Amino acid sequence: MTVRIEPMCLEDLEEVVKIEEISFPTPWSRRSFLYELLENERAVYIVAREEKTYTHGQGSRAGLSRVSESNVNYSYINQARVDFSTGKNRRQAQLGEARVQGYVGMWIVLNEGHITTLAVHPRARGHGIGELLLKALMDRGRNLGVTCMTLEVRLSNLTAQNLYIKLGFRSSGIRPRYYLDNNEDALIMWKSL
């Protein structure tokens, strides 16, 4: 599979909300994502969009394999924030059948990037998409003056913690009873860029 890393746009919301709902016990609503895209000037949200591959003129999708840096189109990284003011996006015609495989977002406050969400569709997990999304977000943050990043992660989510550690995040404390669905504690993690 080849993926494009791009800004999240309004046309992505249906797929993003579906991924959100199957990934989290207390998912964000479509309205929350709309706010992030349309009103929150501190928000940066990106998606990994599957690029269709065709064989002998047929519309067959290539099988899932681990995504690597060599088969990622970083069309987003140095691109300016997408203008959502018209409710349409000039990339709309390019989207076609490309499906969102995952997304990540952050709020930029002064020189800090606070990662608010990260999710990959279950059909695409284990193929490196989450890592690519985080690397792209860190690159985008650097370009916007971010010097450090932080996030919270469930104490029970060892898979996510291992990914964050792999990318250089270190634990710096606990937020007791942070998650409202079950009062689970959150591990606070930081990374210097």
MDAnalysis code that builds the backbone (N, CA, C; Angstrom):
import MDAnalysis as mda
import numpy as np

u = mda.Universe.empty(579, n_residues=193, atom_resindex=np.repeat(np.arange(193), 3), trajectory=True)
u.add_TopologyAttr("name", ["N", "CA", "C"] * 193)
u.add_TopologyAttr("resid", np.arange(1, 194))
u.add_TopologyAttr("resname", ["MET", "THR", "VAL", "ARG", "ILE", "GLU", "PRO", "MET", "CYS", "LEU", "GLU", "ASP", "LEU", "GLU", "GLU", "VAL", "VAL", "LYS", "ILE", "GLU", "GLU", "ILE", "SER", "PHE", "PRO", "THR", "PRO", "TRP", "SER", "ARG", "ARG", "SER", "PHE", "LEU", "TYR", "GLU", "LEU", "LEU", "GLU", "ASN", "GLU", "ARG", "ALA", "VAL", "TYR", "ILE", "VAL", "ALA", "ARG", "GLU", "GLU", "LYS", "THR", "TYR", "THR", "HIS", "GLY", "GLN", "GLY", "SER", "ARG", "ALA", "GLY", "LEU", "SER", "ARG", "VAL", "SER", "GLU", "SER", "ASN", "VAL", "ASN", "TYR", "SER", "TYR", "ILE", "ASN", "GLN", "ALA", "ARG", "VAL", "ASP", "PHE", "SER", "THR", "GLY", "LYS", "ASN", "ARG", "ARG", "GLN", "ALA", "GLN", "LEU", "GLY", "GLU", "ALA", "ARG", "VAL", "GLN", "GLY", "TYR", "VAL", "GLY", "MET", "TRP", "ILE", "VAL", "LEU", "ASN", "GLU", "GLY", "HIS", "ILE", "THR", "THR", "LEU", "ALA", "VAL", "HIS", "PRO", "ARG", "ALA", "ARG", "GLY", "HIS", "GLY", "ILE", "GLY", "GLU", "LEU", "LEU", "LEU", "LYS", "ALA", "LEU", "MET", "ASP", "ARG", "GLY", "ARG", "ASN", "LEU", "GLY", "VAL", "THR", "CYS", "MET", "THR", "LEU", "GLU", "VAL", "ARG", "LEU", "SER", "ASN", "LEU", "THR", "ALA", "GLN", "ASN", "LEU", "TYR", "ILE", "LYS", "LEU", "GLY", "PHE", "ARG", "SER", "SER", "GLY", "ILE", "ARG", "PRO", "ARG", "TYR", "TYR", "LEU", "ASP", "ASN", "ASN", "GLU", "ASP", "ALA", "LEU", "ILE", "MET", "TRP", "LYS", "SER", "LEU"])
u.atoms.positions = np.array([
    [0.843, -1.171, 0.000],
    [0.000, 0.000, 0.000],
    [0.890, 1.237, 0.000],
    [0.477, 2.235, -0.742],
    [1.125, 3.530, -0.749],
    [0.158, 4.524, -0.136],
    [0.664, 5.413, 0.691],
    [-0.196, 6.403, 1.321],
    [0.303, 7.810, 1.029],
    [-0.633, 8.750, 1.012],
    [-0.338, 10.176, 0.932],
    [-0.605, 10.769, 2.300],
    [0.299, 11.615, 2.761],
    [0.120, 12.337, 4.014],
    [-0.319, 13.742, 3.626],
    [-1.521, 14.130, 4.068],
    [-2.099, 15.404, 3.655],
    [-2.878, 16.033, 4.794],
    [-3.217, 17.328, 4.656],
    [-4.076, 17.946, 5.666],
    [-5.441, 17.266, 5.674],
    [-6.014, 17.117, 6.854],
    [-7.384, 16.635, 6.944],
    [-8.278, 17.709, 6.347],
    [-9.283, 17.291, 5.579],
    [-10.221, 18.247, 4.997],
    [-11.646, 17.809, 5.310],
    [-12.580, 18.670, 5.009],
    [-13.976, 18.390, 5.327],
    [-14.457, 17.087, 4.704],
    [-13.995, 16.790, 3.506],
    [-14.418, 15.565, 2.824],
    [-13.934, 14.301, 3.530],
    [-12.970, 14.435, 4.434],
    [-12.442, 13.280, 5.179],
    [-13.283, 12.921, 6.398],
    [-14.163, 13.817, 6.825],
    [-14.799, 13.656, 8.133],
    [-15.605, 12.382, 8.286],
    [-16.316, 11.957, 7.268],
    [-17.109, 10.731, 7.401],
    [-16.209, 9.545, 7.750],
    [-15.110, 9.412, 7.027],
    [-14.200, 8.297, 7.296],
    [-13.462, 8.472, 8.620],
    [-13.060, 9.693, 8.941],
    [-12.365, 9.955, 10.197],
    [-13.260, 9.616, 11.377],
    [-14.515, 10.037, 11.329],
    [-15.434, 9.762, 12.435],
    [-15.671, 8.259, 12.572],
    [-15.750, 7.521, 11.467],
    [-15.909, 6.066, 11.551],
    [-14.708, 5.426, 12.238],
    [-13.511, 5.863, 11.857],
    [-12.300, 5.326, 12.500],
    [-12.302, 5.688, 13.979],
    [-12.659, 6.917, 14.296],
    [-12.729, 7.384, 15.686],
    [-13.677, 6.508, 16.507],
    [-14.850, 6.229, 15.948],
    [-15.866, 5.468, 16.682],
    [-15.447, 4.023, 16.944],
    [-14.700, 3.416, 16.039],
    [-14.278, 2.030, 16.276],
    [-12.961, 1.946, 17.037],
    [-12.319, 3.108, 17.272],
    [-11.018, 3.104, 17.938],
    [-11.068, 3.498, 19.410],
    [-12.088, 4.259, 19.812],
    [-12.084, 4.810, 21.160],
    [-13.414, 4.581, 21.864],
    [-13.384, 4.298, 23.181],
    [-14.627, 4.097, 23.927],
    [-15.442, 5.385, 24.074],
    [-14.784, 6.540, 24.079],
    [-15.493, 7.827, 24.128],
    [-15.009, 8.668, 22.939],
    [-15.537, 8.371, 21.753],
    [-15.036, 9.033, 20.538],
    [-15.441, 10.497, 20.447],
    [-14.600, 11.252, 19.728],
    [-14.958, 12.621, 19.393],
    [-16.108, 12.570, 18.405],
    [-16.930, 13.589, 18.418],
    [-18.054, 13.692, 17.484],
    [-17.602, 14.382, 16.197],
    [-18.447, 14.268, 15.188],
    [-18.198, 14.989, 13.928],
    [-18.110, 16.486, 14.224],
    [-18.946, 16.947, 15.121],
    [-18.958, 18.355, 15.498],
    [-17.612, 18.784, 16.086],
    [-16.992, 17.921, 16.892],
    [-15.680, 18.229, 17.474],
    [-14.630, 18.392, 16.380],
    [-14.638, 17.470, 15.416],
    [-13.680, 17.578, 14.313],
    [-13.963, 18.815, 13.462],
    [-15.228, 19.138, 13.248],
    [-15.576, 20.360, 12.504],
    [-14.998, 21.583, 13.199],
    [-15.150, 21.639, 14.505],
    [-14.589, 22.760, 15.260],
    [-13.079, 22.839, 15.045],
    [-12.415, 21.705, 15.154],
    [-10.958, 21.693, 14.988],
    [-10.552, 22.213, 13.607],
    [-11.258, 21.783, 12.568],
    [-10.900, 22.166, 11.204],
    [-11.297, 23.594, 10.851],
    [-12.447, 24.036, 11.329],
    [-12.986, 25.312, 10.886],
    [-12.714, 26.485, 11.824],
    [-12.550, 26.216, 13.120],
    [-12.472, 27.312, 14.070],
    [-11.200, 27.373, 14.908],
    [-10.571, 26.254, 15.161],
    [-9.409, 26.242, 16.041],
    [-8.146, 26.575, 15.248],
    [-7.706, 27.816, 15.371],
    [-6.528, 28.267, 14.623],
    [-5.236, 27.618, 15.109],
    [-5.274, 26.988, 16.269],
    [-4.088, 26.325, 16.809],
    [-4.010, 24.853, 16.414],
    [-5.002, 24.380, 15.679],
    [-5.086, 22.953, 15.361],
    [-4.412, 22.621, 14.032],
    [-3.738, 21.476, 14.028],
    [-3.150, 20.909, 12.819],
    [-3.575, 19.443, 12.783],
    [-4.295, 19.045, 11.742],
    [-4.758, 17.668, 11.603],
    [-4.368, 17.152, 10.228],
    [-3.825, 15.950, 10.200],
    [-3.421, 15.348, 8.932],
    [-3.964, 13.922, 8.839],
    [-4.038, 13.436, 7.618],
    [-4.522, 12.081, 7.366],
    [-3.496, 11.321, 6.531],
    [-3.564, 10.008, 6.646],
    [-2.850, 9.108, 5.738],
    [-3.924, 8.539, 4.827],
    [-3.808, 8.863, 3.565],
    [-4.789, 8.441, 2.582],
    [-4.162, 7.377, 1.678],
    [-4.857, 6.269, 1.563],
    [-4.389, 5.189, 0.696],
    [-4.426, 5.661, -0.748],
    [-3.333, 5.437, -1.472],
    [-3.336, 5.692, -2.906],
    [-3.652, 4.386, -3.595],
    [-4.604, 4.427, -4.493],
    [-4.982, 3.220, -5.221],
    [-3.854, 2.824, -6.158],
    [-3.626, 1.532, -6.250],
    [-2.667, 1.016, -7.225],
    [-3.419, 0.134, -8.187],
    [-3.074, 0.210, -9.443],
    [-3.787, -0.517, -10.480],
    [-2.842, -1.440, -11.214],
    [-3.338, -2.608, -11.555],
    [-2.554, -3.601, -12.252],
    [-3.190, -3.898, -13.601],
    [-2.434, -3.776, -14.671],
    [-2.904, -4.090, -16.023],
    [-4.231, -3.418, -16.339],
    [-4.358, -2.150, -15.926],
    [-5.568, -1.404, -16.237],
    [-6.771, -1.773, -15.389],
    [-6.627, -2.699, -14.468],
    [-7.743, -3.092, -13.610],
    [-7.713, -2.265, -12.332],
    [-8.847, -2.124, -11.700],
    [-8.955, -1.323, -10.488],
    [-8.745, -2.121, -9.226],
    [-7.812, -3.025, -9.191],
    [-7.616, -3.841, -7.990],
    [-6.672, -3.157, -7.025],
    [-6.986, -3.251, -5.745],
    [-6.132, -2.697, -4.707],
    [-4.990, -3.642, -4.423],
    [-3.843, -3.062, -4.207],
    [-2.700, -3.879, -3.808],
    [-2.938, -4.378, -2.390],
    [-2.389, -5.515, -2.038],
    [-2.537, -6.049, -0.689],
    [-1.810, -5.185, 0.318],
    [-2.215, -5.270, 1.573],
    [-1.570, -4.505, 2.619],
    [-0.192, -5.066, 2.903],
    [0.772, -4.195, 2.949],
    [2.101, -4.557, 3.382],
    [2.596, -3.409, 4.234],
    [3.701, -3.594, 4.894],
    [4.206, -2.540, 5.762],
    [4.536, -1.320, 4.913],
    [4.031, -0.184, 5.333],
    [4.306, 1.069, 4.642],
    [5.669, 1.551, 5.099],
    [6.473, 2.004, 4.174],
    [7.794, 2.512, 4.525],
    [7.954, 3.916, 3.968],
    [9.031, 4.567, 4.382],
    [9.289, 5.932, 3.925],
    [9.344, 6.004, 2.401],
    [9.749, 4.928, 1.748],
    [9.901, 4.956, 0.290],
    [8.569, 4.959, -0.454],
    [7.491, 4.519, 0.183],
    [6.214, 4.544, -0.527],
    [5.194, 5.452, 0.166],
    [5.694, 6.625, 0.594],
    [4.835, 7.640, 1.172],
    [4.994, 8.916, 0.362],
    [3.876, 9.505, -0.005],
    [3.858, 10.776, -0.699],
    [3.582, 11.848, 0.347],
    [4.589, 12.633, 0.686],
    [4.444, 13.674, 1.699],
    [4.003, 14.979, 1.049],
    [2.865, 14.949, 0.390],
    [2.395, 16.142, -0.308],
    [2.001, 17.247, 0.661],
    [1.922, 16.942, 1.938],
    [1.438, 17.882, 2.940],
    [2.526, 18.682, 3.624],
    [3.644, 18.100, 3.862],
    [4.565, 18.575, 4.890],
    [4.845, 20.072, 4.846],
    [5.178, 20.625, 3.716],
    [5.495, 22.048, 3.670],
    [4.371, 22.872, 3.057],
    [3.188, 22.320, 3.028],
    [2.043, 22.985, 2.439],
    [1.374, 23.889, 3.469],
    [0.860, 25.010, 3.019],
    [0.160, 25.923, 3.925],
    [-1.157, 25.298, 4.372],
    [-1.688, 25.801, 5.473],
    [-2.969, 25.314, 5.986],
    [-4.036, 25.441, 4.908],
    [-4.861, 24.444, 4.765],
    [-5.921, 24.438, 3.764],
    [-6.979, 25.464, 4.144],
    [-7.470, 26.206, 3.156],
    [-8.515, 27.199, 3.399],
    [-9.869, 26.517, 3.341],
    [-10.569, 26.458, 4.481],
    [-11.862, 25.801, 4.559],
    [-13.016, 26.799, 4.485],
    [-12.720, 28.057, 4.251],
    [-13.752, 29.084, 4.375],
    [-14.910, 28.904, 3.405],
    [-14.678, 28.317, 2.250],
    [-15.756, 28.152, 1.280],
    [-16.535, 26.867, 1.500],
    [-16.057, 26.000, 2.376],
    [-16.722, 24.716, 2.589],
    [-16.330, 23.705, 1.530],
    [-15.531, 24.126, 0.567],
    [-15.044, 23.211, -0.463],
    [-13.531, 23.219, -0.403],
    [-12.956, 22.234, -1.007],
    [-11.521, 22.104, -0.977],
    [-11.025, 21.891, -2.386],
    [-9.982, 22.602, -2.749],
    [-9.517, 22.480, -4.130],
    [-8.939, 21.100, -4.432],
    [-8.653, 20.312, -3.402],
    [-8.159, 18.954, -3.619],
    [-9.294, 17.959, -3.806],
    [-10.530, 18.416, -3.703],
    [-11.667, 17.507, -3.722],
    [-11.636, 16.585, -4.938],
    [-11.313, 17.124, -6.086],
    [-11.293, 16.308, -7.300],
    [-10.200, 15.253, -7.246],
    [-9.135, 15.513, -6.511],
    [-8.024, 14.564, -6.422],
    [-8.328, 13.398, -5.485],
    [-9.273, 13.585, -4.561],
    [-9.510, 12.576, -3.537],
    [-10.041, 11.276, -4.123],
    [-10.984, 11.384, -5.063],
    [-11.523, 10.199, -5.711],
    [-11.884, 9.123, -4.722],
    [-11.351, 7.940, -4.925],
    [-11.663, 6.796, -4.077],
    [-10.634, 6.554, -2.988],
    [-9.671, 7.442, -2.854],
    [-8.621, 7.244, -1.856],
    [-9.234, 7.267, -0.459],
    [-9.052, 6.186, 0.299],
    [-9.642, 6.070, 1.630],
    [-8.668, 6.512, 2.708],
    [-9.219, 7.146, 3.739],
    [-8.424, 7.529, 4.897],
    [-8.080, 6.261, 5.665],
    [-6.803, 6.078, 5.948],
    [-6.332, 4.919, 6.712],
    [-6.025, 5.283, 8.161],
    [-5.788, 6.574, 8.407],
    [-5.494, 7.018, 9.756],
    [-5.379, 8.522, 9.802],
    [-5.307, 9.060, 11.012],
    [-5.218, 10.507, 11.189],
    [-4.539, 10.818, 12.510],
    [-4.042, 12.037, 12.596],
    [-3.405, 12.513, 13.812],
    [-3.614, 14.025, 13.863],
    [-3.659, 14.557, 15.086],
    [-3.824, 15.992, 15.224],
    [-3.119, 16.528, 16.445],
    [-2.884, 17.834, 16.411],
    [-2.270, 18.498, 17.562],
    [-2.757, 19.928, 17.643],
    [-2.608, 20.474, 18.834],
    [-2.813, 21.897, 19.078],
    [-1.434, 22.491, 19.304],
    [-1.187, 23.629, 18.708],
    [0.081, 24.326, 18.917],
    [-0.182, 25.490, 19.868],
    [0.492, 25.439, 21.015],
    [0.389, 26.500, 22.021],
    [1.806, 26.994, 22.278],
    [2.055, 28.235, 21.861],
    [3.401, 28.811, 21.895],
    [4.343, 27.905, 21.097],
    [5.341, 27.325, 21.754],
    [6.280, 26.455, 21.028],
    [6.023, 24.970, 21.293],
    [4.877, 24.641, 21.899],
    [4.566, 23.251, 22.235],
    [3.478, 22.695, 21.331],
    [3.656, 21.455, 20.928],
    [2.625, 20.739, 20.195],
    [2.004, 19.702, 21.114],
    [0.702, 19.810, 21.330],
    [-0.012, 18.845, 22.171],
    [-0.791, 17.912, 21.250],
    [-0.365, 16.650, 21.175],
    [-1.038, 15.677, 20.317],
    [-2.385, 15.346, 20.944],
    [-3.443, 15.602, 20.188],
    [-4.798, 15.435, 20.705],
    [-5.398, 14.085, 20.360],
    [-5.029, 13.542, 19.220],
    [-5.615, 12.280, 18.779],
    [-4.723, 11.616, 17.738],
    [-4.784, 10.299, 17.716],
    [-4.102, 9.489, 16.708],
    [-4.878, 8.189, 16.599],
    [-5.261, 7.825, 15.394],
    [-5.951, 6.556, 15.192],
    [-5.676, 6.045, 13.784],
    [-5.608, 4.726, 13.674],
    [-5.450, 4.047, 12.390],
    [-6.580, 3.033, 12.283],
    [-7.170, 2.946, 11.101],
    [-8.264, 1.990, 10.887],
    [-7.768, 0.580, 11.211],
    [-8.585, -0.248, 11.864],
    [-8.150, -1.606, 12.216],
    [-7.606, -2.406, 11.025],
    [-8.158, -2.201, 9.830],
    [-7.675, -2.946, 8.660],
    [-6.259, -2.560, 8.262],
    [-5.783, -1.398, 8.748],
    [-4.470, -0.901, 8.354],
    [-3.462, -0.876, 9.502],
    [-3.869, -1.348, 10.685],
    [-2.952, -1.339, 11.828],
    [-1.835, -2.354, 11.637],
    [-0.692, -2.026, 12.219],
    [0.452, -2.925, 12.150],
    [1.264, -2.790, 10.876],
    [0.988, -1.751, 10.093],
    [1.691, -1.563, 8.822],
    [2.529, -0.287, 8.800],
    [2.706, 0.356, 9.951],
    [3.574, 1.522, 10.040],
    [2.898, 2.858, 9.787],
    [1.597, 2.869, 9.606],
    [0.905, 4.120, 9.288],
    [0.909, 5.081, 10.479],
    [0.698, 4.586, 11.682],
    [0.728, 5.446, 12.868],
    [2.084, 6.117, 13.026],
    [3.141, 5.367, 12.806],
    [4.490, 5.932, 12.901],
    [4.705, 7.019, 11.850],
    [4.273, 6.765, 10.628],
    [4.414, 7.761, 9.565],
    [3.618, 9.021, 9.864],
    [2.410, 8.851, 10.398],
    [1.606, 10.017, 10.761],
    [2.299, 10.853, 11.839],
    [2.838, 10.194, 12.859],
    [3.524, 10.929, 13.926],
    [4.775, 11.633, 13.409],
    [5.541, 10.970, 12.554],
    [6.728, 11.610, 11.977],
    [6.343, 12.824, 11.150],
    [5.273, 12.700, 10.372],
    [4.805, 13.826, 9.563],
    [4.345, 14.970, 10.452],
    [3.652, 14.649, 11.540],
    [3.185, 15.680, 12.465],
    [4.365, 16.381, 13.135],
    [5.386, 15.617, 13.518],
    [6.573, 16.223, 14.115],
    [7.267, 17.138, 13.112],
    [7.369, 16.698, 11.858],
    [7.975, 17.546, 10.827],
    [7.187, 18.828, 10.630],
    [5.860, 18.689, 10.566],
    [5.000, 19.859, 10.406],
    [5.156, 20.784, 11.602],
    [5.220, 20.215, 12.795],
    [5.422, 21.028, 13.987],
    [6.724, 21.811, 13.940],
    [7.805, 21.140, 13.565],
    [9.098, 21.832, 13.447],
    [8.982, 23.024, 12.495],
    [8.319, 22.806, 11.357],
    [8.149, 23.879, 10.371],
    [7.336, 25.044, 10.915],
    [6.513, 24.792, 11.926],
    [5.679, 25.835, 12.525],
    [6.264, 26.378, 13.830],
    [7.507, 26.010, 14.161],
    [8.177, 26.542, 15.340],
    [8.001, 25.752, 16.612],
    [7.439, 24.558, 16.526],
    [7.264, 23.715, 17.707],
    [8.627, 23.141, 18.107],
    [8.964, 23.240, 19.393],
    [10.244, 22.714, 19.873],
    [10.088, 21.485, 20.766],
    [8.854, 21.214, 21.225],
    [8.610, 20.011, 22.012],
    [7.162, 19.583, 21.813],
    [6.920, 18.309, 22.054],
    [5.576, 17.755, 21.888],
    [5.210, 16.952, 23.123],
    [3.914, 16.914, 23.395],
    [3.411, 16.164, 24.538],
    [2.127, 15.443, 24.154],
    [1.768, 14.454, 24.962],
    [0.538, 13.692, 24.755],
    [0.196, 12.948, 26.033],
    [-1.044, 12.456, 26.084],
    [-1.470, 11.544, 27.139],
    [-1.857, 10.236, 26.479],
    [-1.557, 9.142, 27.146],
    [-1.902, 7.826, 26.637],
    [-2.352, 6.955, 27.806],
    [-3.336, 6.098, 27.549],
    [-3.820, 5.200, 28.603],
    [-2.674, 4.323, 29.116],
    [-2.658, 4.094, 30.418],
    [-1.640, 3.207, 30.992],
    [-1.734, 1.804, 30.410],
    [-2.923, 1.392, 30.010],
    [-3.104, 0.048, 29.462],
    [-2.748, -0.054, 27.980],
    [-2.508, 1.063, 27.303],
    [-2.247, 1.034, 25.863],
    [-0.747, 0.907, 25.599],
    [-0.250, -0.302, 25.788],
    [1.185, -0.550, 25.636],
    [1.641, -0.435, 24.188],
    [0.781, -0.777, 23.243],
    [1.142, -0.666, 21.828],
    [1.461, 0.782, 21.484],
    [0.583, 1.703, 21.882],
    [0.813, 3.124, 21.610],
    [2.050, 3.616, 22.362],
    [2.194, 3.222, 23.620],
    [3.360, 3.655, 24.390],
    [4.658, 3.215, 23.717],
    [4.684, 1.993, 23.214],
    [5.886, 1.503, 22.539],
    [6.205, 2.320, 21.284],
    [5.172, 2.711, 20.540],
    [5.388, 3.556, 19.370],
    [5.964, 4.905, 19.787],
    [5.389, 5.513, 20.804],
    [5.867, 6.816, 21.251],
    [7.313, 6.730, 21.747],
    [7.627, 5.680, 22.492],
    [9.007, 5.493, 22.971],
    [9.953, 5.325, 21.782],
    [9.548, 4.552, 20.797],
    [10.356, 4.347, 19.587],
    [10.685, 5.675, 18.914],
    [9.747, 6.627, 18.967],
    [9.947, 7.924, 18.319],
    [10.558, 8.973, 19.254],
    [10.974, 8.541, 20.448],
    [11.713, 9.436, 21.332],
    [10.924, 10.101, 22.433],
    [9.666, 9.744, 22.608],
    [8.878, 10.301, 23.706],
    [9.294, 9.614, 25.011],
    [9.285, 10.377, 26.097],
    [9.623, 9.844, 27.413],
    [8.508, 10.183, 28.391],
    [8.244, 9.274, 29.325],
    [7.179, 9.529, 30.307],
    [7.638, 10.589, 31.301],
    [6.674, 11.406, 31.732],
    [7.018, 12.476, 32.668],
    [6.007, 12.609, 33.800],
    [5.095, 11.643, 33.907],
    [4.147, 11.712, 35.001],
    [2.842, 11.018, 34.666],
    [1.932, 11.092, 35.601],
    [0.622, 10.434, 35.490],
    [-0.479, 11.472, 35.711],
    [-1.531, 11.385, 34.915],
    [-2.751, 12.155, 35.183],
    [-3.780, 11.166, 35.735],
    [-4.018, 11.215, 37.057],
    [-4.938, 10.255, 37.672],
    [-6.367, 10.395, 37.125],
    [-6.988, 9.254, 36.900],
    [-8.391, 9.176, 36.472],
    [-8.704, 10.092, 35.293],
    [-7.790, 10.170, 34.332],
    [-7.903, 11.083, 33.188],
    [-9.022, 10.688, 32.229],
    [-9.190, 9.392, 32.022],
    [-10.183, 8.918, 31.049],
    [-11.519, 8.703, 31.747],
    [-12.535, 9.404, 31.273],
    [-13.824, 9.422, 31.943],
    [-14.615, 8.124, 31.804],
    [-14.362, 7.349, 30.752],
    [-15.155, 6.134, 30.541],
    [-14.896, 5.088, 31.611],
    [-13.652, 5.024, 32.138],
    [-13.350, 4.008, 33.147],
    [-12.419, 4.522, 34.250],
    [-12.187, 5.839, 34.274],
    [-11.305, 6.464, 35.268],
    [-9.871, 5.969, 35.215],
    [-9.449, 5.482, 34.064],
    [-8.068, 5.015, 33.906],
    [-7.112, 6.205, 33.944],
    [-5.941, 5.967, 34.515],
    [-4.900, 6.987, 34.536],
    [-4.286, 7.143, 33.145],
    [-3.744, 8.339, 32.909],
    [-3.031, 8.610, 31.662],
    [-1.550, 8.812, 31.962],
    [-0.722, 8.261, 31.121],
    [0.706, 8.502, 31.171],
    [0.973, 9.753, 30.337],
    [1.682, 10.717, 30.912],
    [2.061, 11.937, 30.201],
    [3.422, 11.681, 29.569],
    [3.547, 11.979, 28.282],
    [4.819, 11.765, 27.589],
    [5.230, 13.062, 26.872],
    [6.538, 13.290, 26.797],
    [7.107, 14.469, 26.162],
    [8.216, 14.073, 25.211],
    [8.432, 14.909, 24.209],
    [9.564, 14.739, 23.294],
    [10.072, 16.107, 22.886],
    [11.367, 16.293, 22.918],
    [11.985, 17.512, 22.419],
    [12.215, 17.338, 20.921],
    [11.910, 18.372, 20.161],
    [12.155, 18.311, 18.722],
    [13.476, 18.990, 18.372],
])
